[in-house]
Amino acid sequence: MEKAKISGYQLFVLIFLFEMGSALLVPLAGEAKQAAWLVILIAMIGGFLLFFIYYGLFQYYPDKLLTEFIRLILGNFLGRIVAFLYILYFIYLSARVLRDFGDTLLTFAYPHIPLFVANAVFILVVVYTVRKGIEVLARTGELFFVLENLLLMTFMLLIIASGMIHLNNLKPIFEISGTEMLKMGFTKTVFFPFGEVIVFLMIFPYMKEPQRLKKIGMAGLATSGIFLSVIMAVNIAVLGVDLTTRSQYPLLSLIQSIEVAGFLERLDVYFLFLLMIGGFIKICVFTYVAVSGTANVFNVKQPSRLAYPVGMIILLISIIIASSYTEHIYEGLGAVPNYIHLPFQVIIPLLLLIIAFFKNRKKGKQSTKISS
């Protein structure tokens, strides 16, 4: 592990920015139509349940990284394989997010720049930050947290001032049944973005006050979940269900529709800033844990040396991951939740927690026998 510590507030900031990240780009839970905002809140509750699993593992191994305690639970051979699979998982997700933001940047602002160039510039900045360590990343997050909240508050005030909110667009809320909403919330939406908080099992041991972790983690998930729910509700209230679900970037469409006092309009720069802040922090977190996990599994004494090779792998995967943005989104909403997120976010952590419970229970009985 890196010899570093972060505060509870810094961890909260990282979780919030990480969760907001690429979730701002897409019509989250759009298939639920007018109830999309409610499905996001249901998914947030599912995220709490997943967080309790991750927190349970942390309680058994508070000073160990995910890639470390997997080997303690499963044994060195099998544990090393599973730990390496998690590293590949984090690299893959980092590449997916990089592709998300690279494609968006090209579509929105720089259509004549090759995707490779845009992604390469982005990943170079990410790698530079990752090499500086978790403390620098956390302090950067603090700065971006203030900026993002100022942007979101200003954005909401402008929306209200423009008079574009039509609450009738949110009706009927219960067009789909409660069972369908629960199914939507506890499948795709819970995995993205809430289940991705599993990545923080590689960061939790750096926290100065581990006794506050439960409250801070829950607060980070709750705050981001409420923000995402409100933003989705505003999208639907302004644009309507059809335009929100059909739009490639509903938040961009919303920002472009703002017009106040006949001259304050075309505020696309808001979207650009939110895009860069969210994408940067999320890719940084995924890249950092991939680097530290690789160093941990393969006993590399100076993890910073791995930053550039891992960054290059992420860059290459982001280019070859799909032939088009449409294919990229189709895979992200179809195959990824069921075949990648489900095992890595739910099945494996739950099995690890069960095995850890019995292992630690057995150790407790043995220590009791010895003392008696």
C-alpha positions in Angstrom: 0.0 0.0 0.0 1.0 3.6 -0.6 1.9 5.4 2.6 -0.9 7.9 2.5 -4.1 8.9 4.3 -7.2 10.7 3.2 -9.9 12.3 5.3 -13.5 11.3 5.6 -14.6 14.4 3.7 -12.2 13.6 0.9 -13.6 10.1 0.6 -17.1 11.4 0.5 -16.1 13.8 -2.3 -14.5 11.1 -4.3 -17.5 8.8 -4.0 -19.9 11.6 -5.0 -17.9 12.7 -8.1 -17.3 9.1 -9.1 -20.9 8.2 -8.9 -22.0 11.3 -10.8 -19.3 10.7 -13.4 -20.6 9.2 -16.6 -24.1 8.8 -15.2 -24.8 12.4 -16.2 -24.2 11.6 -19.8 -26.9 9.0 -20.4 -30.7 8.9 -19.8 -30.4 6.8 -16.6 -33.3 4.4 -16.1 -34.8 5.9 -19.3 -36.9 2.7 -20.0 -39.0 3.6 -16.9 -40.2 6.8 -18.7 -41.9 9.2 -16.2 -40.9 7.0 -13.3 -37.2 7.1 -14.2 -36.3 9.4 -11.2 -38.1 7.0 -8.9 -36.3 4.0 -10.3 -33.0 5.8 -9.7 -33.9 6.1 -6.0 -34.9 2.4 -5.9 -31.5 1.6 -7.4 -29.8 3.8 -4.8 -31.4 1.6 -2.1 -30.0 -1.4 -3.9 -26.6 0.4 -3.9 -26.9 0.6 -0.1 -27.3 -3.2 0.1 -24.3 -3.8 -2.1 -22.3 -1.2 0.0 -23.2 -3.2 3.2 -21.5 -6.3 1.5 -18.4 -4.3 0.7 -18.4 -2.7 4.2 -18.7 -6.2 5.7 -15.5 -7.3 3.9 -13.7 -4.1 4.9 -14.6 -4.8 8.6 -12.9 -8.2 8.4 -9.8 -6.8 6.7 -9.7 -3.0 7.5 -6.0 -2.6 6.6 -6.0 -4.7 3.4 -6.7 -3.8 -0.2 -9.3 -5.8 -2.1 -6.5 -7.6 -4.0 -4.9 -8.5 -0.7 -7.8 -9.9 1.3 -9.1 -11.9 -1.7 -5.9 -14.0 -1.4 -6.3 -14.3 2.4 -9.9 -15.6 1.8 -9.4 -17.9 -1.2 -5.8 -18.9 -0.8 -2.8 -17.6 -2.7 -3.3 -19.5 -6.0 -7.0 -19.0 -6.5 -7.0 -15.6 -4.8 -4.3 -14.3 -7.1 -6.3 -15.3 -10.1 -9.5 -13.6 -8.8 -7.5 -10.5 -7.8 -6.1 -10.3 -11.3 -9.6 -10.6 -12.8 -10.6 -7.6 -10.7 -7.7 -5.6 -12.0 -8.8 -6.5 -15.5 -12.4 -5.5 -14.5 -11.2 -2.0 -13.3 -9.1 -1.5 -16.5 -12.0 -2.5 -18.6 -14.4 0.0 -16.8 -11.8 2.7 -17.0 -11.5 2.1 -20.8 -15.3 2.2 -21.1 -15.6 5.5 -19.3 -12.7 6.9 -21.4 -14.5 5.9 -24.5 -17.7 7.5 -23.2 -16.1 10.8 -22.7 -13.9 10.7 -25.8 -16.9 10.0 -28.1 -19.0 12.7 -26.3 -16.2 15.3 -26.6 -15.9 14.6 -30.4 -19.6 14.7 -31.0 -20.2 17.8 -28.9 -17.1 20.0 -29.3 -14.3 18.6 -31.5 -15.7 16.6 -34.4 -12.6 16.8 -36.6 -10.2 15.4 -34.0 -9.4 11.6 -34.1 -10.8 9.6 -31.2 -7.3 8.3 -30.4 -5.9 11.8 -30.0 -8.7 12.9 -27.7 -8.4 9.8 -25.5 -4.6 10.0 -25.5 -4.6 13.6 -24.2 -7.2 12.7 -21.6 -5.4 9.6 -20.3 -2.0 11.4 -20.1 -3.5 13.9 -17.7 -5.1 11.0 -15.8 -1.8 9.1 -15.6 0.1 12.2 -14.4 -2.4 12.6 -11.5 -2.4 8.9 -10.7 1.4 8.9 -10.4 1.1 11.6 -7.7 -0.9 9.3 -5.4 -4.2 9.1 -3.7 -3.7 12.2 -1.6 -3.2 14.4 -4.7 -6.2 12.8 -6.3 -8.3 13.4 -3.1 -7.3 17.1 -3.0 -8.1 17.5 -6.7 -11.5 16.0 -5.9 -12.1 18.6 -3.2 -11.6 21.4 -5.7 -13.7 19.8 -8.4 -16.5 19.1 -5.9 -16.9 22.8 -5.2 -16.8 23.6 -8.9 -19.3 20.9 -9.9 -21.8 21.9 -7.2 -21.6 25.6 -8.2 -22.2 24.6 -11.8 -25.2 22.4 -10.8 -26.7 25.1 -8.6 -26.4 27.8 -11.2 -27.8 25.4 -13.8 -30.9 24.7 -11.7 -31.4 28.4 -11.0 -31.3 29.1 -14.8 -33.7 26.3 -15.5 -36.2 27.7 -12.9 -35.7 31.3 -14.2 -36.3 30.2 -17.8 -39.7 28.8 -16.9 -39.3 25.7 -18.9 -40.2 23.2 -16.2 -43.6 21.5 -16.9 -44.5 19.2 -14.1 -47.3 17.6 -16.2 -44.5 15.9 -18.2 -43.8 13.8 -15.0 -47.4 12.3 -15.1 -48.5 9.6 -14.9 -45.7 8.5 -12.5 -47.1 4.9 -12.1 -47.6 4.1 -15.8 -45.5 1.0 -15.1 -46.1 -1.3 -12.2 -44.2 -1.3 -8.9 -42.8 -4.7 -9.7 -41.4 -3.5 -13.0 -39.8 -0.5 -11.3 -38.2 -2.8 -8.7 -36.9 -5.0 -11.5 -35.4 -2.0 -13.4 -33.9 -0.5 -10.2 -32.3 -3.7 -9.0 -30.9 -4.8 -12.3 -29.2 -2.4 -14.8 -29.5 0.9 -12.7 -28.1 -0.6 -9.5 -25.0 -1.9 -11.3 -24.4 1.5 -13.0 -23.5 3.7 -11.3 -24.1 2.5 -7.7 -22.5 -1.0 -7.7 -19.3 0.4 -9.2 -18.5 1.7 -5.7 -16.9 -1.7 -5.2 -13.8 0.0 -6.6 -13.4 1.9 -3.3 -12.4 -1.4 -1.5 -9.0 -0.5 -3.0 -9.2 3.0 -1.3 -11.0 2.4 2.0 -7.8 1.3 3.9 -6.3 4.8 3.2 -9.0 6.5 5.3 -7.8 8.2 8.5 -11.0 7.5 10.4 -12.2 4.0 9.4 -14.9 4.0 12.1 -16.8 6.7 10.1 -16.6 4.8 6.8 -20.1 3.4 7.0 -21.8 6.9 7.4 -19.5 8.5 4.8 -20.1 5.8 2.2 -23.8 5.9 2.7 -23.8 9.7 2.5 -21.8 9.6 -0.7 -24.2 7.2 -2.3 -27.3 9.0 -1.0 -26.2 12.4 -2.1 -25.2 11.3 -5.6 -28.4 9.2 -6.0 -30.6 12.1 -5.0 -28.7 14.5 -7.4 -29.1 12.0 -10.3 -32.8 11.5 -9.5 -33.4 15.3 -9.5 -31.5 15.8 -12.7 -33.4 13.0 -14.4 -36.7 14.5 -13.2 -35.8 17.9 -14.5 -34.8 16.4 -17.8 -38.2 14.8 -18.2 -40.1 17.9 -16.9 -38.4 20.1 -19.5 -37.8 17.9 -22.5 -40.6 15.4 -22.0 -40.2 11.6 -21.9 -39.8 11.0 -25.7 -37.0 13.5 -26.2 -35.2 12.5 -23.0 -35.1 8.8 -23.8 -34.3 9.4 -27.5 -31.6 12.0 -26.9 -28.0 10.8 -27.0 -27.1 13.3 -24.3 -30.3 14.5 -22.6 -28.4 16.8 -20.2 -26.8 18.6 -23.2 -30.2 19.0 -24.9 -31.5 20.4 -21.6 -28.7 22.9 -21.3 -29.0 24.0 -24.9 -32.7 24.7 -24.4 -32.0 27.3 -21.6 -32.9 30.9 -22.6 -33.1 33.6 -20.0 -34.1 37.3 -20.7 -33.7 36.8 -24.4 -29.9 36.8 -24.4 -28.5 34.2 -21.9 -28.5 31.1 -24.0 -26.3 28.4 -25.6 -24.7 27.5 -22.3 -23.0 24.4 -23.7 -19.9 25.2 -21.7 -21.8 24.0 -18.6 -22.0 20.6 -20.1 -18.4 20.7 -21.1 -17.2 21.5 -17.5 -19.5 18.8 -16.0 -18.3 16.3 -18.6 -14.6 17.0 -17.9 -15.0 16.9 -14.1 -17.0 13.7 -13.9 -14.9 11.9 -16.5 -11.6 12.9 -15.1 -12.3 11.8 -11.5 -14.0 8.5 -12.5 -11.2 7.5 -14.9 -8.6 8.6 -12.3 -10.1 6.3 -9.6 -10.4 3.3 -11.9 -6.8 3.8 -13.2 -5.4 4.4 -9.7 -6.9 1.1 -8.3 -5.8 -0.8 -11.4 -2.2 0.4 -10.9 -2.2 -0.2 -7.1 -3.8 -3.6 -7.6 -1.3 -4.6 -10.2 1.5 -3.6 -8.0 0.0 -5.5 -5.1 -0.6 -8.7 -6.9 2.8 -8.8 -8.7 4.8 -7.3 -5.7 6.0 -4.2 -7.5 7.7 -1.9 -5.0 7.2 1.3 -7.0 3.6 1.3 -8.2 4.0 4.7 -10.0 6.1 3.0 -12.6 3.1 1.0 -13.7 1.0 4.1 -14.3 2.1 4.7 -18.0 1.9 1.0 -19.1 -1.6 0.6 -17.5 -2.7 4.0 -19.0 -1.5 2.8 -22.5 -3.5 -0.5 -22.1 -6.6 1.6 -21.1 -6.2 3.8 -24.1 -5.9 0.9 -26.5 -8.9 -0.9 -25.1 -10.9 2.3 -25.3 -10.3 2.5 -29.0 -10.9 -1.2 -29.9 -13.8 -1.8 -27.4 -16.4 -0.9 -30.1 -16.5 0.1 -33.7 -19.0 2.9 -33.0 -20.6 4.8 -30.2 -23.9 3.1 -30.9 -22.3 -0.3 -30.5 -20.4 0.9 -27.4 -23.7 2.0 -25.7 -25.5 -1.2 -26.8 -22.8 -3.4 -25.1 -22.8 -1.1 -22.0 -26.6 -1.4 -21.5 -26.9 -5.1 -22.6 -24.1 -7.5 -22.0 -22.0 -5.6 -19.5 -24.6 -5.5 -16.6 -25.5 -9.2 -16.8 -22.2 -10.8 -17.7 -19.6 -8.5 -16.1 -21.2 -6.3 -13.4 -23.3 -9.0 -11.8 -20.4 -11.4 -11.0 -17.9 -8.8 -10.0 -20.3 -6.5 -8.0 -22.6 -9.1 -6.4 -21.8 -12.8 -6.8 -18.0 -12.8 -6.0 -18.2 -10.2 -3.1 -21.1 -12.1 -1.5 -19.2 -15.4 -1.7 -16.1 -13.7 -0.3 -18.2 -12.3 2.6 -19.7 -15.7 3.4 -16.3 -17.4 3.3 -14.7 -14.6 5.4 -17.5 -15.0 8.0 -16.9 -18.7 8.5 -13.1 -18.3 8.5 -13.1 -15.6 11.1 -15.7 -17.5 13.1 -13.4 -20.5 13.1 -10.4 -18.4 14.2 -12.5 -16.9 17.0 -13.4 -20.3 18.3 -9.8 -21.5 18.1 -8.5 -18.4 20.0 -11.2 -19.0 22.7 -10.1 -22.6 23.1 -6.4 -21.5 23.5 -7.2 -18.9 26.1 -9.3 -21.3 28.1 
